[in-house]
């Protein structure tokens, strides 16, 4: 694997001699079928001679994988007497369905907070907003943290759980883990090259996750014809119940 990455990275650099940073994925399209239980990809990259000399100067790499955005609702429960009730909720109109950060070392040691805020690196620096009756506002920290916890339990948010590994001089790799509940859509995989706390290069590639076969047909039907999909689901459930009842009588 190391030799494969080295040869391929050198070929990429040969094709793009002006680029300081070149990255690629082992697979840029993930197909979700009935047996899908997650996917593991490898992102590999190489640093050219333009802008950074990996032979003489140390460098750091941060990889951010961001999935399609969708609405998310976070509710806060309060105890009233002996029961817990939903007391308040916050709507995030555009929260990443998947978000992962991997780096060569803890990101707080790589660059300043201002640098990460500028590029939205790390969950704490994502430009999230909340939807209220008075328009869009900055969400309270407790709800923002609750969103992270909820999606982290489903392995949809991975903040520095994975690392970027130096394979050889100027070569690096990291694993990208997609869980079974990964959302469908276009993903953005961004790689940031830092040296002495300053951003030296930035690279972006796309990853597509889509349903195929019967799953694709059912997904399209449910989204384009929700009424008929719901009606069909009810009829199928009734037919299944009737069938079970007939069998039990026999």
C-alpha positions in Angstrom: 0.0 0.0 0.0 2.8 2.4 0.9 4.5 1.8 -2.4 1.2 2.2 -4.3 0.5 5.5 -2.6 4.0 6.8 -3.3 4.0 5.9 -7.0 0.5 7.3 -7.5 1.3 10.5 -5.7 4.4 11.0 -7.7 2.5 10.5 -10.9 -0.1 13.0 -9.8 2.6 15.5 -9.0 4.1 14.9 -12.4 0.8 15.7 -14.1 0.4 18.8 -12.0 3.8 20.3 -11.4 2.5 23.7 -10.4 0.4 22.3 -7.5 1.7 22.4 -4.0 -0.9 20.0 -2.7 -2.5 17.0 -4.6 -5.0 14.6 -3.0 -7.3 11.8 -4.2 -9.7 9.2 -2.8 -9.6 5.5 -3.4 -13.3 5.7 -4.3 -15.3 8.9 -5.2 -18.7 7.3 -5.5 -20.4 5.2 -2.8 -23.5 3.1 -3.7 -26.0 2.3 -1.0 -27.8 -0.9 -1.4 -29.9 -3.1 1.0 -26.7 -4.7 2.4 -24.9 -1.4 3.0 -23.4 -1.2 6.5 -20.9 1.6 6.0 -17.8 2.2 3.9 -14.1 2.9 4.5 -12.1 5.0 2.1 -8.5 6.1 2.0 -7.6 9.7 1.2 -4.0 10.1 0.1 -2.0 13.1 -0.9 1.4 14.5 -1.8 3.1 17.8 -1.4 5.0 19.3 -4.3 8.0 21.6 -4.3 5.9 24.7 -4.8 5.3 26.7 -1.7 6.4 24.1 0.8 9.6 22.0 1.0 8.7 18.9 3.1 12.3 17.8 3.1 13.4 20.8 5.1 10.4 22.2 6.9 7.8 20.4 9.1 4.2 20.6 8.0 0.7 19.7 9.2 -2.3 18.4 7.3 -5.9 18.8 8.3 -8.6 16.9 6.4 -12.3 18.0 6.7 -15.1 15.8 5.2 -18.4 17.5 5.1 -21.7 15.9 4.0 -24.9 17.5 2.5 -26.7 20.0 4.7 -30.2 19.4 6.0 -32.5 20.7 8.7 -31.9 19.4 12.3 -34.0 19.9 15.4 -32.5 19.8 18.9 -34.8 19.7 21.9 -34.0 20.4 25.5 -35.9 18.3 28.1 -36.7 19.6 31.6 -38.0 17.6 34.5 -41.4 18.6 35.7 -42.4 16.7 38.8 -41.5 13.1 38.0 -41.6 13.3 34.2 -39.4 14.8 31.6 -40.9 17.0 28.9 -39.6 18.8 25.8 -39.4 22.4 27.1 -37.5 24.2 24.2 -36.2 23.4 20.8 -33.9 24.9 18.3 -34.0 24.4 14.5 -30.7 24.4 12.6 -31.9 25.0 9.0 -28.6 23.9 7.4 -26.5 21.5 9.5 -24.0 19.1 7.9 -25.4 15.6 7.7 -21.8 14.3 8.2 -18.8 16.1 9.5 -15.3 14.7 10.2 -12.0 16.3 11.0 -8.6 14.4 10.9 -5.2 15.9 11.4 -1.5 15.1 11.8 -1.8 16.2 15.5 -4.3 18.0 17.7 -5.6 21.0 15.7 -5.2 23.4 18.5 -1.4 22.8 18.2 -1.4 23.4 14.4 -2.7 27.0 14.0 -4.4 29.8 15.9 -8.1 29.9 16.6 -8.5 32.8 14.2 -7.1 30.7 11.4 -9.6 27.9 12.0 -12.5 30.4 12.2 -11.5 31.8 8.9 -11.8 28.5 7.1 -14.5 26.8 9.3 -12.2 24.0 10.4 -13.5 22.1 13.4 -17.0 21.8 14.7 -16.6 24.7 17.1 -15.9 27.0 14.1 -18.7 25.8 11.8 -20.9 28.8 10.8 -24.1 27.4 12.1 -27.3 29.5 12.6 -30.6 28.8 14.3 -34.0 29.6 12.9 -36.4 31.6 15.2 -39.5 33.7 14.8 -37.2 36.7 14.6 -35.0 35.3 11.8 -31.7 33.6 11.9 -29.6 33.9 15.1 -26.4 32.5 16.5 -27.5 29.3 18.3 -26.9 29.0 22.1 -23.8 26.9 22.9 -25.8 24.2 24.8 -27.9 23.5 21.7 -24.8 23.5 19.4 -23.0 21.1 21.7 -26.2 18.9 21.9 -26.3 18.7 18.1 -22.7 17.5 18.1 -23.4 14.9 20.8 -26.5 13.5 19.1 -24.8 13.0 15.7 -21.5 11.8 17.3 -23.4 8.9 18.9 -24.5 7.9 15.3 -20.9 8.2 14.1 -22.0 11.0 11.8 -19.7 13.6 13.5 -16.1 12.6 14.0 -14.0 15.4 15.6 -10.4 14.3 15.6 -11.2 10.6 16.0 -9.0 9.8 13.0 -5.4 10.9 12.3 -3.5 11.9 9.2 -0.4 9.8 8.9 2.9 10.7 7.3 3.7 7.9 4.9 7.0 9.2 3.6 8.6 12.6 2.9 5.8 14.7 1.4 3.3 11.9 1.4 0.4 11.4 3.7 -2.9 9.4 4.1 -6.0 9.1 6.3 -9.0 6.9 6.5 -12.5 8.2 5.9 -15.2 6.2 7.8 -18.8 6.5 6.5 -21.4 4.9 8.8 -24.5 2.9 7.7 -26.7 6.0 8.4 -24.6 8.3 6.1 -26.8 10.8 4.3 -27.2 10.7 0.6 -25.8 13.5 -1.5 -22.6 15.3 -2.5 -19.7 15.4 0.1 -16.8 17.9 0.1 -13.4 16.6 1.1 -11.0 19.5 1.9 -7.4 19.2 2.7 -5.5 22.1 4.3 -1.7 22.3 4.4 -0.2 24.3 7.3 3.3 25.2 8.0 4.4 27.2 11.1 0.7 28.0 11.8 0.1 29.5 8.3 -2.1 28.0 5.6 0.2 27.2 2.6 -2.2 25.2 0.3 -5.7 24.0 0.1 -7.3 21.3 -2.0 -10.9 20.2 -2.5 -12.4 17.1 -4.1 -16.0 15.7 -4.3 -17.4 12.5 -3.0 -20.9 11.3 -4.1 -23.0 9.0 -1.9 -26.2 7.7 -3.6 -28.7 4.9 -3.4 -28.8 2.3 -6.1 -31.2 -0.5 -7.2 -34.5 -0.9 -5.3 -33.3 1.5 -2.6 -32.8 4.2 -5.2 -36.3 3.7 -6.7 -37.9 3.7 -3.2 -36.0 6.8 -2.2 -37.0 8.7 -5.4 -40.7 7.6 -5.0 -40.8 8.7 -1.4 -39.3 12.1 -2.1 -41.2 12.9 -5.3 -44.5 11.4 -4.5 -44.8 11.4 -0.7 -48.6 11.0 -0.6 -48.6 7.9 -2.8 -45.6 6.5 -1.0 -47.4 6.8 2.3 -50.5 5.3 0.9 -48.6 2.4 -0.6 -46.8 1.8 2.7 -50.2 1.6 4.5 -51.6 -0.8 1.9 -48.5 -3.0 2.2 -48.8 -3.0 6.0 -52.5 -4.0 5.8 -51.8 -6.7 3.3 -49.0 -8.1 5.5 -51.3 -8.1 8.5 -54.1 -9.8 6.6 -51.6 -12.4 5.3 -50.3 -13.1 8.8 -53.9 -13.4 10.1 -54.8 -15.9 7.4 -51.8 -18.0 8.1 -52.4 -18.0 11.9 -56.0 -19.3 11.3 -54.7 -22.2 9.4 
